[in-house]
Amino acid sequence: MTRTALTGEEVLDTAARLILTHGPGALTMRRLAAELGTAVTSIYWHVGNRESLLDALVERTIQEMGEIRPTGSTPRARVVSVARALHTALRERPHLIAMVHERGLTERMFLPAQQALVHELHAAGLRGERAAEAVRAVQFQVVGFVLVERNRERSPAQHPSEGELWDSPAAGHDPALARALAAPADAEHLFRVSLEALVASLLGPA
């Protein structure tokens, strides 16, 4: 039985879920209609054709990325919070972020996060070129880390593995180092440690 009550927001939510789970190639109007339990013509009425739907998803992604808000009681903590929120948002929307990038809207997408960083850097006393350098350093740290994480996730099995390479002789007289490097990397911990170190070097002690 074809449903009658349908909203544009419902269409966007379901389309975004399909893309996040299966990638943009999985999004067809017929499959979307099946997921929604409606007719393809109903989707066209709400959001237009597939290209219009993708445009709407890109616009909504940009708006969602603009909702990042700093938290914390000091400028340093608030800068870190923006960077961590940006990292999470990018990790949660890989296919949608790629669509934004393909349409040449990446800089517009990052602008709200940059503005939030500028506000906190001004509060920490940074101005002019120093503040601009700090904004870009934090942004590049976040984006670069996301790219490294995705590359590691997509990488084929390595032979020899990290664990096989980092045996005790490879680490000299530091077996604890060898054991640590042989263990799987904790990406979240590494991101937090490297981010804290970067922000501390840019802003100084908390």
N, C-alpha and C positions, 0 to 999 in steps of 0.2 A: 504494500500500500504506500503510495507516495505521500509524504508529509506535506503540510501546507505552511506551517509556521517556520520561517527561516529568516535569519538576520545576516547582514553583511559581515558582522563581527564573527558570527559562527562560521561562516565560510572561510574567513581569514584564519581563524583559530585552527580549523581542521586542515587547511592547506599548509599552514606553518608546521603542524605536527607531522604531516606526511613528509615534508621536506627535511625536517630535523631528523626524522627516523630513517628515511630511505634515500634522501638526496633529491635535488630538483627534477631529475629525470623521471622520478616516480609520480610526479604531479601531472596527471592528465585530468581533463574536465570530467571524463567518464568515471575515473576512479574516485575523484572527489565527490561526484554525485552519489556514487555507491556508498561512500563513507558517511555521507550526510543523510542518506535515505531519501533523496529527492531527485528531481529530473534535472538534466543538464541545462535545460532552458531556464530553470529557476536560478541557477548559479549565474548564468549570463545576465539575467535581469538584475541581480544584486551587485555583481562586480565586473561585468563585462567579459571580454574574452580572456584567454590564458595570459596574454601579455599584460593586460590591464591588471589582472590578479597579481602577477609577479611585481608589477610596479607598486601596487598597494601594499604588498608584503615588505618590499624594500622601504617604503615610506614609514611603515609601522616600526620596522626594525630601527631605523634612524631615530624615531621618536622614543623608543624604548631605551636606546643607548644614551639618550639625553636625560634620562631619569636618574642617573647616578648622582648620589648626594654624599658629601663627606660626613664622616662621624668621628668622634674623638674630642678630647679636651685641649689638645695642643695642635699647632700647625703641622708639626711633624707627623703626629698620629693621623691627622686628617688627610694629609698628602698620601700616606700609606693606604688609608682606607679607600681613597679614590682609585689608586692603582690596583688594589686587590679587587674592588668591585668591577673595574674595567676588565681585568683578567678573567673573572668569572663570567661576565657578560659575553666576552669573545669566545670563551670555551663552550658556552652553552648554545651558541648559534653559528656554528662553523659554516654551514651551507648558506644561511641567510646573510652572514657577513660577506661571504664570497660574492653573493649577488649584488650587494651594495657596492663592492669594489669594482665589479665588472661594469657597473653603470657610471663609474667615475665619481662616486659620491662619498668616498672614504673620508676625505678631509672634513666634509660637512658633518659626517657621523661622529668624528672625534672632537669636533669643536666644543660641545658642552663639557666634556671631561677636561679638555684643555683649559676652559674658562674656570672650572672649579679648581683646578690646580693653580692657576694664576692667582685666584683669590687667596688661597692658603699660603702661597709663596710670598705674596705681598704682606700678609699678616706676619710672616716669619722675617720680614725685613729685606727680602730680595726684590730688586728692581731691574728694569732694563734688560741688558744682554744676559746678565746672570740669571734672571727669572726665566727668560726665554730658553736658555740653555738647560735649566732644570726641568722645565715642562717637557722639552723634547727628550731629555735623558730618561725621564720616567716613562714617557710614552713608548720610546724605543725599547726600553727594558721589558715592558709588558708585552708588546707585540712580538718582539724577538723571542721571548720565552714561550709564548703560545706557539710560534712557528716551530721551535725546537721540540716542544712536547708533541705536536702533531706529527712531525717527521719521525720521532722515535716510535710513536704508535703505529705508523704505517710502514715502518722499516721491516724488511724481511728478517728472519732469524739469522743471527750473526754466528759465523763459525771461523775462529773460535769465539766464544762468548766473552763478555766482560769478566765473568767469574773465572773463566779458564785462563784469561790473560793476566789477571791480577793475582797471581800466586805470590807467596812470600818473597821469593828471590826478586821478582819484579819491583817490589816495594823497598828493596834494600833491607835495612834493619828495623822496619816498622810493620810488624805483622798485623797490628790493629788497623793500620791504613789499608793493607791488602784486603783484610776481611771486609772493611767498610766499602771499598771500591768494588769488591766482588759481589756485594749485595745489591739488590734492585734499588735504583735511585728513587728517593721520595721527592717527586717533583714539587708537590705543594710546599714541603719544608724548604727545599732549595729556593723556590720562588720567594718565600717569605724572608729567608736569610739574606738573599742577594738584594732584595728590595729594601730591606731595613738598612743594609750597609750603604746602598746607593743614596738613599734619602738622608742618612746621617752625614755622609760626606758632602752632600749639597747644602744641608741646612745647619749642620753642626749638632752638638749634643742636645737631647731633649730638655 
